[in-house]
Amino acid sequence: MPALENRVAAQGEAFAANRAALEAQLARLRALEARTRDKSAAAAPLFAKRGQLLPRERLGALLDPGAPFLELATLAGYCLDHPDPERSVPGAGLLGGIGFVSGARCMVVVDDSGIDAGAVQPMGIEKFQRLQQVALAQKLPFIHLVECAGANLLDYKVETFIHGGSGFYWLARLSAAGLPVISVVHGSSTAGGAYMPGLSDYVVMVRERAKAFLAGPPLLKAATGEIASEEELGGAEMHAAVSGLAEYLAEDDADALRITRELVAGLGWNARPDAPHSGSGSGSGARYLPPRYAADELLGIAPVDQRKPLDMREVVARLVDDSAFLEFKPGYGSATVTGHAAVCGMPVGILSNNGPLDPAGATKAAHFIQLCCQSGTPLLFLQNTTGFMVGKAYEQAGMIKHGSKMIQALANANVPRITVHCGASFGAGNYGMSGRGFMPDFCFSWPNARTAVMGAEQAAGTMAIVMEGSMRRKGQEVDHAAIAAMRARVVETFERQTDAFYTSGRLLDDGVIDPRDTRAVLACVLAVCDEARRRTLHPVQFGVARP
């Protein structure tokens, strides 16, 4: 397979400007993530007084030492808990990601009870359900470390209550699919949250700390007049000996996590996948060479100004094995880049953009997607597009029907799809290149990525033309000051909402990542997808019912 040649001027002004801008964005990302960790860690004295581990300490004790952990959606809820970016604490009150427990790859979710006692946040519900859906799609055991104060009734929203029920639906679907659901209850699990252990296949509860009840003492007294203690209603010892809700009674947090690791080891989960396909790179021992060019150079390559051209082959050259890329139909629809490569020994079909999607590019992409489905090759979309071409010539050339062919192929592709927003993602190009709306297996963004129905200036220009036309039709004098003010509002709105931090805060991706980490992230999720498609589950008609 031919290797790509480097054409990047690493000492150029544009490279330096891109690098400086990306480093500033990465500093912003790390500061936000640190804010969340620091906010949770501030509860350390209280946790120590209660003899508890902090949420991140629980996570560390559960995971295999030294094994990789891919944390997902770290910016979820950003500026939705508080509109002031300087006061917002991202993460939506949950830690979640894919890691190894006793050698088994699992989805692990941790209630961040160091923040507001783990009270449910609206985006926390969406994040929790996204993690459940990933676990189901990728056939991962689901482990939840529970300690939640429940909903904040002072901030009650009926839609949060309604949508929250889907979390229970997904728990039942996970169990019925043959995927173990494990709850480790470290503290309170009240009201609707009590169904988290209730719908789990295995429950570990910490003595004197864990509580699970549909109605706590205050609600019980208000609803029925009955007076009961927390331990009588839902203490760990009661559930282990009387109700049967708990299978295992732990002495403290560390003991609960030890029991959980032994439980996962006892499931024999690693014995279940079939032998890896030859060359899959996921446990197959396949040998591969690293890229020929440094990942660090991606900071200077990543486009900050989406109007400036970028050859995405330079990105590919820094992600794939030996920088080797067998381009598919390079002379046809050349603005759409397609071809075969490998990441850590795992084959991928790559689709990217060196310009808008035109009729030939869309046709080529549709052809290539179908070929990858035929060979069972995962698809990697490196988005950097301003959308599908418009104009009389392109409409007459069949842009709509050729773009529709591409979307048909994409929507019905039966191989793993992974998307990375590397730059622009505008208009229907977001859809055609497997944006969130087309449900890729995983979707990540670089900090410089921009997503919108169109560019801010194009949107403002469109509205200015419409506004001026409306004034003329009504016989009014054109108010240029009003049009200028409207343009400024539109530009501000679009610029704010196109930002990768804004979109990631709304779970429109699975996280913002450092471009230099892209290869490692891709290797992780490709291995997850590969293992999922080799694993044979043993589904049951219903989720496992507790006796």
C-alpha positions, 0 to 999 in steps of 0.5 A: 500500500503506498505511503502518503508524502508529507507536504506540510510546511511545519515552519510556516506562518499558517502552521504556527497560527493553527497550532497557537489557536489549537493549544489555546482551545486545548487549554480551555478543554483541560481547564473545564475538565479540571474544574469538574474534578476539583469541584468533586474533590472539594467534597473529600473531607465529607467523604473521608468523615463518612469512610467513603471513597470519592467517585473518581477514587471508586472508578480507579479502584474498579478498573484494571491498573494501567489499562486504558480508559476512554472517558466519554462526554466530559463536556456534557451539560456545559453551560446548561447547568449555569449560563455563565461559562465561568461557573458552569461545571461540565460532565452532567454529574456523571463519569462514564466511559469504556474500560477494563474490569478484571480483563473484560471490556465494560461500560462503567458509569459513576454518579459524581456524588461529590457534586451536589450529592449526585443530584440528577441533572437534565443532561445527566439523563441524556448522557446516562442513556447515551452510555446505555445505548453504546453498551447495548450496541457494542455488547458491553457489560454495564456497571453503575456505581450508584450514589444519587440524591435524586431529582432536585424538586426545586428545579423540577421539569416534567420533561426530565421526569418523562425522558428519565424513564427511558433509562429504565427501558434501556436497563431492561433491554441490556439485561434481555440482550444477554449483557450483565447489568451490575449496580454497586450502591455506595449511598442513596438510590431513592424514588425512581433511582431505586429501580437502578438496582431493581433492574440490575442483574447483580447488586452490591450494597455497602453496609450502613451507607447504601439506601434504596427505597421508592419513598424516603422517610420524608415522602413516606410520612407526607404520603401515608403518615407512616414513620420509618427509619432509612435502614428499615425502609431500604438499608443494605442489610435489610435488602441483603437479608429480607427483600432480596434486592442485594446479592452481595453485602460489602463492608465499605466502598473498597470492599464493594469494588473488590466484590465487583471485580471478582464478580466480573472475573467469575462471568468468564466474559473474555472467553465468549468472543470468537477468534478475531478475524485475521489482521483485526488487530484486536487481540490477534497479535497483528503487527503494524508500523506507526505513522511516519509523521508526528501526531504533534503536527496535527495541531498545526494542520488542524484548520482554524479558519474553515475557509482556508483549504486543507488537504485532509490526506495530511491528517490521514498520514498522521493517523494510519499505520505506516502513513499508508493509504490506498486511495480509491478513485483519486481522479474522480470526484477529487474533492471527496477523499476515499481509500483504504488504510489501517489503524493499529492493524485494524482495516478501515475505509476512510472518507474525508473532504478536500472541499464540498461534496459534488455529484461525482464525490457523492457518487464515489462515496456511495460506491465506496461505502457499499464496497466496505459493507461488502468486505466488512470494513469499518468506515472512518469519516474525517469531517471537514466539509462546507456541505453539498454543492449548490448552483444551477450546474450542480442541480442540473447534474443531479446533486439531489439524487446523487447526494441521496444515493450517498445518504442511502448507502450511509444510513443502511451501512452494516459496518461500524461507523466512526466520525471525527469532526476535524474542521467544518461540518456544515449543512447536509454535509454533516449528514452525508459524512455520518454526523450524529443524526445518522447514529455512528457508533462513535462520534468525536470532535476536535476543539476547532470543529465547527458545526452548523446548518451553514456558515455564520456569514452565509446565514447572515447574508441569506437573512439580509437578502430576505429582509431587504426583499421583504421591505421592498415588496412592502414598499418600504425604504430599505433600512440598512441599519436594521439589516446590519443589526440583524446581521450582527445578531445572526452572526453572533448566534451562529458563531456561539452555537457552532463552537465544538464546546457548545455542541459537545455540551449538548451531547452532539458528539461523544466528546472533544478530543486532543487531535494528537490523541485521535489515533489512540481513541480510534484504536480503542473504539475500533477494537470495541466495535470489532469485539462486539461484532465477534461476540455471541450473546445469549439473550433471554425473552425478558430482562432477568427478574429478581426473585 
